[in-house]
Amino acid sequence: MTYELIITEKPSAAMKMAYALSDSKPVKKSNKGVPYYLLSHDKKDIVVVPAVGHLFGVAEKKSNGFKYPSFDIEWVPTSQIDKRNSYSQKYADTIKQLSKDASSYTVACDYDVEGEVIGLNCIKFLCNKKDANRMKFSTLTKPDLISSYNNKSNTLDWGQANAGETRHFMDWLYGINISRALTLSINKKGKKTTLSTGRVQGPTLKLIVDKEKEIQDFKTETYWQLQLKGDIKGEQLIAIHENDRFFEEKKANLILEKTSGKNGTVKVVEKDEKTHIPPYAFDLTTLQIEAYRSLQISPKQTLALAQNLYTSGYISYPRTSSQKIPPTIGYKRIIDAISKQDDYSKICQEILGKDKIYPRQGSKDDPAHPAIYPTGNNPKKLKTEEKKVYDLIVRRFLSAFGEPAKRLHTTMKIVVEEELFIAKGKETTEKGWYVYYGKHSNARDEKIPKAEAGSKVTVESIEKLEKQTEPPRRYTPASIIKELENRNLGTKSTRAQIIDTLFKRTFVKGTQLEATDLGIGVVKSLEIYSPKIVDEELTKHFEEEMDEIRESKKTKETVIEEAKEMLKEILDDFKKNEDKIGSELLKAQNKTEDKESLGICPVCKEGKLLIKRGRFGRFVACDKYPECNTTYKLPSSGFIESTDKTCEHCKTPIISVKMKGRKKQEVCINPKCSGKDNGEDENEEKPCPKCDGTLKLRTSVYGKFYGCSNYPKCRCTEKVSNGKA
């Protein structure tokens, strides 16, 4: 039997594809645990099989140890690159086996650069073919998948594929070679540690470090404000002197003496009604920024949650740069479907009752996908964070169809002994789309008393407030992503991952991105001895060239050769200054470790306990490893700071943990600390009240607690009696 082989990016997409295209119910098969589906579509036999993300990655053709430069690279199975990816081999084997009897091939991976590369490598290395049909879709809904199949192109998107291959090769060439150079330079100074940088990571770190320098160089100045407290016809009023800031206290004192004990009069009331037009639907960057602002969810987590919603069929493809929603998605159909969900029923009915249903469109476009929109499918059993992001996306989409909101801005000028004080207020006069956006709207009313010119103001007090100028704000995980987009550094899909890497390398810390001494040291040494590594202009140049590859204006071979020549120059300069760079990095590393140290190791009494980041998250380890293998687990979430305290029970260091929505807590890092023992029977179990599992006694940094045996599917926990969990 021959058939058409359709390759999807993930197993969940394969299942949706099979059920969408099948004339009846598809037949599910399995090979080594890899699912695939047999079906018939319009009397044509089809097999749908999934990849599991990238089945091939870039690696050296021949191992070069840890030497640089290294330019001889090729695509190899990801299972050979990292043992953690060994599971991917069975997916590759299944695709290869099923390709033998296939008469035609169709790539149905996500329609973007990464999806194109995944599909191309499957076709080239597993199916042994040079090209394939290509499906393009933005939602995993049945109508879209059927339409995509019926309108598939007879070739891959080669501009996208070549741009994707170029990006992978460039990222490897720059990332591996420069990271090896950094690591070897500090290793030769006797410090065994791993450092990294890359095409985008270097300039990104420089942005954060430059901001840190601004903050460190900022000189605080004292200034004074004169604040009037009073009332108009019984309504409270607060106003500030028109000068706002007095940097000479004498001037503030003179006005204070002049106005002391005097009442005032309203000189003028100025009113300005401003129109706030509806927002456009989200692109990925604005979704990440808004989720951080409204929900306090990090950009990286937002992308992961949005991806889950997409693969579940609840929203369109999230990795988009577009702020436009084309009519072809069917506005009325989607809004009508959303109206079946109780939370949005009233809003949808209001929109559907309009004579004209058309959303506000943003300026940015994406040739591959529209802005993010809900499909109309009613979500089932969403996790808490998924539900929050889904609600944000739905309300943003519906808001685009809303009416403008109006806000009245009022400025009241009050005269006291010829001195002018100003009070300002804001008030929503027409809610418009604010109603649709709900709790995500940040429009807050600031009311002031109603009055006309000539109204008397009873002054209760005029106070002199001493204040200080504040340094520039650090970047947040959301604002740095916006800055990277503005500077055309990185891609919408990779920016959040780059920030995460900076955390893992301890180049930055904190919820407000603070550059560590190590991060500052890396940038400082590179700026002096190898500035091109952190030069954003070089990175932007290659980003623009990859766009030209996508548009078939340049070839990948030309761009890669140019990148190699540039990299050779960079690495030659680096080698000449390797000793100096290593010395600078060693100083910075030691300075960071001194600050991050939790104190002397209680086991070997010689090493320092340091906070580390590994493949399973954060932990504490002795820096004398492997001579001393002392380690302690740390909470997977929350902001951790060292303290100068040790536990009174076991003499182990105490850390400070700040969890979202909770007070800061100080805990001993030793889970076996006698202070955490509550006398509970280690073997005691009880039924879980939320599922069919059992609650077992477990130990964390906070002490003992009962946790469900079905974790992570069930996260039910209970405190122990007299315990500290």
N, C-alpha and C positions, 0 to 999 in steps of 0.2 A: 504494500500500500504506500502510495506517495501522498504528500500533503504539503501545505504551506506551514512553515515554522515561524511563529511570532515570538520574539524575544522581548520580555518586559524587564524593567529595572529591578523590581522586587517581587517577592511572592504574593503580597497583598494585591499588587497591581495585576499580576497574572490571573488571580482568581476573578477580579472584577472584569477583566478583559474577556475571559472565557464565558462568564455568565451573560455579559452584554452581547456578545456576538453569536452565541449558540442559538440555533433554531429551536432546540429543546433544552433539556438539562445536560450540561457537559459531563463527561466521565473523568473523574479525578484519578490519576495514577501517581505512583511515587517511585523514585529511584534513589536509594540510599538516604531516604528521608526528604528528598527534594520533590516537591509537588509539581506536576504538570497536568495539562488538561487536553482531552480529545473532544472535538466538537465538529459540528457541521454548520456552515453558514451559507445560505443560498445554495445548498447541495454541494458545497465545496468542503473537503476535509481540511481541518486545521488542527495544529498542535500548538498550544501556548505554553511556554516554559519561562521561568524567571531566572535572571541573574540575581545577585545579592549585592548590589552596588558594583564597585569596581572589582572585576575579576583579574585585572592585570594592572601592574604598577611599574614605575620606572626604576631601573636598577643598573648597576655596573655590569658590563659584559663579563669582566674578569675582576675578581676582588682585588682592590688596591690597598687593602688594610685601612689605615686612617690617613693615607697620604693625599696630598692635593698638589696641583690640580688634577681632576679626573673628569674626562669628557666622553669616554667611550661607554655609552649607555644604550639600553634597549628595554622593550616591554617584556616583562616576565610575570608569571602567575603570582598574585598577591600571597598565595599560600607559601611560596618560596621566599618571600621577602620578610614575612613576620609570622612566627608560629601561631600568634593569636588569630591569624586569618586562615588557619588550616581548614576550617569549615567551608571556605569558599571553593575548595578544590572539587567537592562533590557537585556543586552547581556547574562548574566548568565541564566536568566529565559528563553530566547529564545533557547539557546543550550539545556537546560534541557527539554524543551517542545518537541523539535525536536528529541531528543535522544530516546523518548518513542517508536517510530515506526521504529527506525533504526535496521537493522540486522547486520551491521558491522560498524566499526569506524576507521577513519584514521586521524592522526594528521599531519597537513601541516603547522605548525608554523615554524618560522625561525629555521634553523638547527644549533642551538648553545645551550649552557647551559640554558639560559633564556627561549628560545623557547620550550625547552624540559620540563621545569618546568610548563610553561603556559599550554602546551598540556596535561601533566600528570594530573594536577589539574582539568582540564575540564573533562577528562575521568573519574577520580576517584570520584570527588564530584558532577558533574552534570550529567554524563552518568551512574554513578554507576557501572563502569567496572574496571577491574584490569589492562587491557592492551589494546593496539590498534595497528593498522598498522601505519607505519611511512614513510612519504615522505621526501626525501632529495633533495634540489635544491639550486643553488646559484644565479639564476636570475629568475625574474618573467616574463619570455618570454614563449610564447606558446610551442616551441619545448622542452625547458627544463622542463616545467611543465608536459607535456605529457610523456616525458621520465621518469621523477620522479615518476609519477603515475604508469606507467607500470612496474617499477622496485622497487616499494615500499617494505620495509621489513615488516614482519608480527608481529613485536614487536617494542615497543619503544626502544630507545637507553638508556638502564637502567644505564649504567655507567655515561652517561651525566646527566640523570635525578637525580641520587643519589648525584652526585657532586653538581648539582644545588640546591637541597634541603639542602644539608649540608651548602653551602655558605649562603643561606638565613637565616638558623637557627643561624649560627655562627655570621653573621653580626648583627642580632637582639640581640643575647645574649651579645655580646661585646658592640655594639653601644648603646643600651638602658641602660644597667646596668652602664657602665662607665660614660655615659652622665648624668645619674641621680646622680651619685656620685659627679661629678664635680659641677652640678647645685646646689645640696643640700648644698655642702660645702660653696659656696659663698652666697647662700640664707640665711644660718644660721648666716652670718655676716651682714645681713641687706640689702643685695643688691639683688633686684628681677630682675634676668636676667636668660637667658637660655644659657648654654654652651654645647658643644658636642664634642665627639671624637669617635674613633672606631678602629677596627683592622688595617685598612690601613690609616685612617685619622691621627692618632697619629704619626706614623713614618713619614708620609709625611710632617706634620707640623714641625717635628724635623729637617728634611732635610733643610727646608726653614729657620728655626731659626738658625741652625748651620751655614748656609751661612751668615746670618745677623751678627752673632757673629764674623765671619772671617772679615767681612767688618768693623765692629765697632772696632775690635782689630788691624786693619791694620794701620800701621804707614807710613804716606806719606814721601817720600824722594825726595829731589830736585836733579835733574841731568841736564846735559847740552849735547846738540848735536851740532856738527859742520856741517853746511849745505853749500854745494858748489853750486852756481848758475853760469852757464856758457853756452857756445855754442860750437858746433863742426860743422864747415862749415855752419854756420847760423842757425843750429837747436838747440833749447833750451835743456838744460840738468840740472838735479838736482841730486846730489849725497850726501851721508852721510859718514862721517869719519868711517873707519873700526871698531873703538872701539865702535861705536854706542852711548853708554851712558858713560858720564864722571861724576862720583860722587864726583870728586875733581875738583873744578873750576880752580884751578891753572894749572892743566895739560892741560885743554882745552885752557886756555889763552896762554900758551907757544906755542902750536901748531898754534893758531890763529896769534900770532906775527910772527912766523916762515914762515907762508904761505901768509901773508898779501901782496897783490899787485903782487903776482906771478901767472904765468900761469902754466898749467899742460900738461901732456902727457898721452895718453892711454897706459897703461902697457900691459893689456891683455883683450881680449873679449872672454868670455866662453859662449857657446851655448849648450843647452840641450833640445831636443825635447821630450816632454812627451805625452804619449797616455792616453786619458781619455775614458775609456770604457763606453758603454751605461748604463743607470740605469735600474734596474728591476722595474716591475710594483709595485704599492703601496700595502703595508699592511696598516692597519688603523693608526698605530703610525706614519709611514713615511708620510702618507697623511696629518695628522694633523700638523706635523712639517713643511712640505713643504707649506701647505696652510697658515700657520702663517708667514713663511718667505716671500713667494712670494705675498700673497694676503692680509696679515694682518687680516686674519679671525681666531678667537679664536678656539682652539681645540674642545670645546663643540659645537660651532656653526657649525664647519666643519662636525662633526659627524651627527648633525641634518640635514644639507643640503644633505649630502651623503645618509642618510636614505631616504630622500624624493626622491632623484634620483633613488634609488633602488626600492622603492614601485611604482614609475612611470614607471619602466621597462627600465631605461636608463643605469644603471650600475649594476654590480653584487653586492652580499652581502658585505657591507663595514666592518662589524665587523669580520675581519679576521686577523690572524697573518702570513699568507702565503705571500711569495715573489715569488711564482712560478705560472706560467700559463701553465696548461697541454694542449697538442695538442687536447684533446677531446673537447675543447670549439670551435674549428674550426677557426683557425687563418685567413685563406683566406676569409671565409664567413663573419667574423666580419669586417675585414679591407675593404672588398668590400662594405659592407653596410655603413661603415663610409665614404667611398669615395663619397657617394651621398650628403654629407654635405659639402657645399662650403669651409668652413674654413680649411678642412683637405683633400680636393680632391687631390691636387698636391702631398702631402706627401704619401697618400695611393697608388696612382698610381706608385710612385717610389718604394715603398715596394713591391707591387704586381708584379713589373717588375723584381724582383730578382730571381735568380735560386733557392735559398733556403730561405724560410721564417721561421725563428725560432727566438724567443726572448731570450734575456739574462735572466737567472733565478737567483734569489737571494738565500741565504742560508737557510732562515727560511721557515718552512712548517707548515701547519695547516691541520689536518685530516678532518676537516669539510668543508672548503672552500678554493678555490684558491685565488690568489692575486686579487685585485680590477681591473676590466676591463670593458670597455663600451660594451653594448650588440649589438650596431649597430642601435638600434631604434633611429629615428631622433627626438630629443626633440622638444616639442611644448610649446610655451609660458612659458619659464623658467623665474623665477625672476632673478634680477641682480646677486645676490650672488650665486644662484644655477648655473647660467651660467658660472660664474668664476670657481667654483669647478669642474663642468663638463669638462670645457676646460682643466683644470689642469690634470684631470684623463685621458682624451683622449690623450693628448700630452705625458703624461708619458708612457702610454701603447704603443703608436706608437714609442716613443723613444727607447723602449726596442728592437725594430726590426732594429734600426739604425746602422750605421757604427761608429766605434770609432772616436772621435775628436782628433786633435793633437794641442798642444800648444808649442810654442817655448819660452823657458825661457832664457833670456839673462842677463849675469852679466858682467858689464864693470868696470874694476879697473883703476883708474886714479891716477897718481902720481903727487903731488905738493910738491916740496922740500922734497922728500923722505917720505912724508906722503901720506897714501893711502885713497882714497875716492871711495865709491862703489855706482854704479847706477844699478838698476834692472828693467827689463822690461818683459812683457808677451804679447804674440801675438798669436792669433789663426791662424794656418796655414791650417788646414783642419777642416771645421765646423762639418762634420759628423752629429751625432744625435742632436747637438745644434740647427740645423735648425728645427727639429721636435718639440723640446721643446719650441721653440719660446721665448717669453718674460719671461718665467719662468726660463730660463738659467741665472745663475749668473756669467758666464764667461765674464769678462770685459778686454779689451786690455789696457795695460799700455806701451806705446811705448817709446823707447829711441832712440837717433840718431844712424844711422848706421855708424860704424867706425871700423878701424883695429888698431892693436897694432902699436904704433908710431904716431898715429894721434894727432895733436895739439889741446889742449882745451883752449879756451879763457875764463879765469875766470872773471866773472863780480863781484862776491862778495863771501866771506866766512863768514857766520853769526854764531854767538853763540846763540843757542836757549835754553832758560830756560824752563824746563818742570818738571812735578812731576809724580812719580809712582802712578798708579791707583789701587784701591782695586779690589778684585775679582768681577766679574759681578754677579748680582742677577739672579736667575732663571727667565725665561719667562714662560708663560703658556705652551709653546711647549717644552722647554728644560726640565722642571720638569717632563713632561710625559715621555720623553725619559729616564730620570734618574730613574723613577719608573719602567719602563720596564727593564732596565739594572739590577735593584736590585730585580726583580721579586716581586714587591709590587703591589697589585691590579690586575685588569684585563684590557684588551684593551678597554672594553666597559664602565668601571666605573671610570677610572682615571680622565677624564675631569670633571666628576660630583663631584669627591672628591675635586678638586681645587675650583670648584664653591662653595662648602659648606664652605671651608675655608674663602672665600670672604664674604659669608653671615653671618658667625659668627664673622666677623671683626678680624680674626686672621691674615689676610694678606691684603695688599692693593696695588694699583698701577699696571701699565702694566708690570713693572719689579717687580716680587713678593717680596714685602718688608714685613717682619714680623712686626706686630704692637706690642706695649708694652703688649697687652693682649695675643697675640700669644706667645711672648717670655716668659711671666709670666706663661702660662699654661705649656709649655715645661719645664721651670726651676723647677717649683714646683713638676711636675711629675718625673723628673729625680732624684730629691732628695728623694722623699717620695714613689713613686710608678713607678720605672723605666721600668717595663715590659710593661706598657701601650704604651710607645713610642719606644719599642725595635723592630727594624725591623727584627731581627733574629727570633723572635717568630712568626711574621706575615708570613715570608717566610716559616717557618716550616709548618704552616697550609696550605699555598698555595701548597706546595709540597704534603702534605697529600691529598688534594682535587684532585690533579692530579692523585694520586694513586687510589682514589675512582673511578675516571673516567675510569681508566684502570682495574678496578675490582680487584685491589691488596689489598684494604682495604675497610671496610664497613663504611657507614656513622655513624652507631651507635657508633662504636669504637672511631672515630674521635671526634664526638660531646661530648661523655663522657670525653675524654681527655681534650677538650676545657673547659668544665664545671669545672673540677678539677683545671685547671690552673687559670680560672677566679675567683674561690673561693679564691685562695691564693692572687690574685691581690686585690680583694675587701676587704679581711681581713686586708691587709696592709694599704689600703686606709682608712678604718674606724679608724684605730689606729692613723692616722695622719690627719684626716679630718679637725680638727681645724686649724692646721698649713697650710694645703693646702688652706683652705678657706681664711685665712689671706693673703697669697701670691697672690691668684687670685684677691682678693678685691683691693690690691695695684695696680696690673697690669690693672684691669678694670678701676679704677679711673684715672690712668695715660693716658690710651688710650682715655677715654672720654674727658679729659682736652685738649688733642691734637685735637680730632675730633669735639669738641664743636664749634658751630657757634655763641656762645654768650648767653647772658641772654634772656629768653623768653620775648617778648615785651608785652605779655598779662598778665601773672601772676606776672612778674617782679621778680620771685624767682628761677624758674627752669632754667636748661640749655637746649638749643636746640641742639639735637644730630641727626646725620645722622643714620637712621635705614634701615634695609632691611627686607621686608615682602613678602608675597606670591604674591603681585602685583608689586614688585620692590622696588626701593629706595624711601625714604621719610624722612622728618624732623619732629621730634616730641619732645615735652617737656618732660624732665625726671621726672616731677612731676605727670605724668599720674598715676591714673585716676583723681586726683584732678584738673589737668589742661589738657584738651584734645586738645590743640593747635597742629595742624599738617600742613605741607606744602608739596606739591608734588615736586618731583625732575625729571629732564630729565631721560628717561629710559636708555640712553646710554651716553657715554662720561666719562672722568675722572674728578671727582669733588674734589675740595680742598676748605677748609675753608679759609676765609680771616679775617682780623681784621677790616673790613669796615662795615658800616651800611648805608642803603639807606637814601639819603637826603630828600626823600618825605615821607616815612612811618616809618623810623627808624628800619626797619627789616634788618637782616643780609644779606650781599652780598656774593655770592659764586663765585668761579672761575670754569668754565666749559671748558674742552678741548675735542673737537670732532675730530674724525679722518679726516684729510685733511683740517681742519679749524684752524684759529688762536684762541688762548685762549680768552675767553669772560667772563666778569664779569657781573653778573645779580642779581637782587633782587629776593629772593625766594617767595615774596608775589605776587600772581597773580592778586590781587585786588589793587595793588599799584597805586596811582594816577598818577605816572610817566609813567605808561603803558597805560593810557587811551588816546585814539586818537580821541574820539568824534564820533566813528562809531556807527550806529544804531544796537543795539543788535539783532534785528529781521530781519535785512537785509539778503537776500539770493540771490544767482545767480547760473545759470546752471554750472555744472562741465564740463570743456572742454575735459575731458578724458573718462567720462562715463555718464550714465543717472541719476546720483545723483545730489545733489545740494551742493554748497559751503556755509557753514554756519560759522558765526563768532564764533571763539573759543578763549580760553585764555590758555596760557602756562606760564612757568616761564620766557620765553623770551618776553612775551607781547601778543597782540592779532594778530590773523591770520585767514584766511579762510581755512577751511578743509572740505573735501568731506564727505557727509552723509553716503557714502558706505564704509568708513574706517572699517576694515583694507584691504578689497579687493581693494579699490582704495585709494591711498595715496597722491592724488593730493592736493597741498596746494598753497595758494597765499598770498603775503604780503598785508597788508592793507595800505591805503594811510597815509603817515607820521607816520606809526607805527614802532614798534621795532621788529616785527616778522621776 
